[in-house]
Structure formats: structure tokens, C-alpha cells
Amino acid sequence: MMPISAVRTSSSRLTPSNISPTMIPAKIANPPSTPSSTDKKLSFPSGTRTTRFLYMRCIVPHACSQKYGPWSIVREKITLMITYYYKTLRSEHVKELDEYKSGSWICATDPSQTELEYLIDTFKLDAGHLQDALDADEMPRLEQEGDLTYIFVRYAYTNEDLELSTAPLLFVVGPNIFLTLSLHSLPRLQRFLTGKVEFATTQRTKLVLLVLDQIVDQYEDFINNISRQIKVIRSRLKSHAVENQDFIDFVLIEDELNEFLSALLPTTAILRRIMLGRHIPLFEDDQNIVEDLLLNNEQSIEGCRSNVKSIVNIREAYSTIASNNLNRTMKILTAATMFIAIPNVFFGMFGMNVALPFAHEGWAYGFVMLITILATVCVFAWARSKKIF
């Protein structure tokens, strides 16, 4: 039976003020002669992360014992963060167990410190590695501690802001244990629970590889979605319909791709170490799965790099187009200024209130217009010859 330290209790310490009749559904008919605060009963309905009930026998404070009796069953509401899954090759469905059984998959999601201590004490695990798995910035790596192998990877998911992100996942693989520890529920865990992925919890090595395969597939799906988004923006570039928001999206997408790369590149090194067979035992089928994983992981890496390159090319192309359009506009404005300035020089000169030649001649105005037009044409021809515009 799972010890009390393996669950997260939602109620506080029992005192006379917080014990009510609704918390005490029944009295003990024959209490033991020697009181014990460790006598308990756990009832676990099915479900990965559901509200469950803890029935435990406790020593009730004196004030409460006078009202409810010295021994009562106290019901507390809890949320269990550690789940045991069990499936053999002959089993059709995955079983969720109330307590650990050899060959089970121990799935811990965002465990509390009490639950971590339970895992460490019960299964003799390294406390430092389990704490590292709860660090949101932990990078993929592989560690060997005795007969236990600790494999750190990062999986992709959509966060609360609907943005793509990655989070750490720890595998602990040993002769008698298979454990996964993560900050969030695995995005593709339901594929295992609903039978979409054929697996057996008793085949620990293959189960590690199957979970890794689902993680890599998740990366591929996200990368393909990003590729389609980039193509849509690139098609708008041809019609010059790209907006500032598109470039803001590019910045976010580029950050996501770089985060994917920082997770996928170390994963390749981990897969190569696994392929050596020194850390976890590999059979021939397992070897083929690792090779496929390496290939898919490399494809995901190349997909990330290709998308980053596409973003850079689009950004540079749009920058070049914008710069070219700006230069063209500046040339037009320069030409307009010049065509306005040249006539203004002549008309301004002859408009001054001073004595000028031909001031009293009738043809003087036409002569000034002719000089102005000739000067403008000459300047225009010179500018065209110099390819100013």
C-alpha cells in the first residue's frame, strides 16, 4: 500500500477548529488497544490526475474526542501526482494500479517535495537528478549511477500563452524500475493509454525508445506547422502585403526554432550513446528503433535550420525591397525638388526690385521662360547620364 508521503494533501493540520462532523463519516466500533497514527486506508479510482480520497486513522485532539469519540475515520481530499501503469505483451489494455508492482511504469507529474522524497526513499534514486528534472532550464544529458540510467530530454508542448515551448523530462531506467518525471503532463501520454501505441511496461528499453519516438514526432508536427506558416507569409511577400506583425511573428518563431534546436542537438548525442548499448540493454529491434530515432531527430534539426534560414532570407529580402523602394522614393523627391528649384532661381532673380537688363522689353518674359526650360532640360539630361534617377 502506498505510504502517506506519496500523496499531496489538500487539507491542513488537524485541529479542533478545522474538524467538522462532515469530515468524520463513521466511528470505529472496536478501536485498537494501542493507538497508532500510521493506520490508514487509501482508495484510488482510475484516472491519471484526479481528485482522490484518503481515509486514515488519527489521534483526534482532546476537545474533538469529547464530541466525536477518541477514534474516528477522518476523510481528507488529496491529489495524487504519481501514477502506476502496467501492461504486458499479452495485455490488451493498460492497467492503472493502486500501488507499485514490478514491471510498472511510474509516471510522476509535477511532484511535490514530499512525493520526491517518497520516490527517492522507496526506489533508492539520486535526489540531485530528480531535483534537476524539475528545473525548467535543464538540458538533455545522460547519466549513469550504479545500475540506474538517468536520461534527460526535452519535449515540445503548447504553454498557457498558446506559444510553443519545451520542458524537461527525466527517464530513470534500471533492472527493476522505469520512471518518468516531468513538470507537465506529457502531450502524447494518451496515445499510450488509449492503445494507439503498442507497448509493454515490462520492456523498459523499448518503452524509453517509444516515448522518445513520440517526443520526436511531436517536434516534427510543430516544425511542419511552422513551415506552413512561413510559406503563407512568403507568398504575401510577392504581393508586398507583408505587415509589421508578420515580422513580430518571425521573431517569436525564430525563438521557438532556436529553443527546439537547443533541445534536439543534445538529444542526438544521447541517442548515439544509447546505441552503444552500454547504458541500457539493446536488442536487435531496439537497435533499429534507435537508428530510426536518430534519422528522425536529424530531420527535425534540419527542418529547424531550414526554417530559420527561410526566415532570415525573407527578412533580408524584405529589407532589401524596402531599402530599394526608399531609394526610389528619395530619387523622385530629389528630382521634384530640383525641377522646382531651378525655375525658382530664375524667377526669383528677375523678380527682385532692382534694375535688370531687358526689363522694359516685351519679349523679356519669354526669354526668361526659355532659359529656365533649357536649364532644367540640361540638368535632367545630366542626371540621367549619371543614373541619378
Secondary structure, 3 states (H helix, E strand, C coil): CCCHHHCEECCCCCCCCCCCHHHCCCECCCCCCCCCCCCEEEECCCCCCCEEEEEEEEECCHHHHHHHCCEEEEEEEEECCEEEEECCCCCCCCEEECCCCCCCEEEEECCCHHHHHHHHHHHCCCHHHHHHHCCCCCCCEEEEECCEEEEEEEEEEECCCCCEEEEEEEEEEECCEEEEEECCCCCCHHHHHCCCCCCCCCCHHHHHHHHHHHHHHHHHHHHHHHHHHHHHHHHHHHCCCCCHHHHHHHHHHHHHHHHHHHHHHHHHHHHHHHHCCCCCCCCHHHHHHHHHHHHHHHHHHHHHHHHHHHHHHHHHHHHHHHHHHHHHHHHHHHHHHHHHHHHHHHHHHHCCCCCCCCCCCCCHHHHHHHHHHHHHHHHHHHHHHCCCC
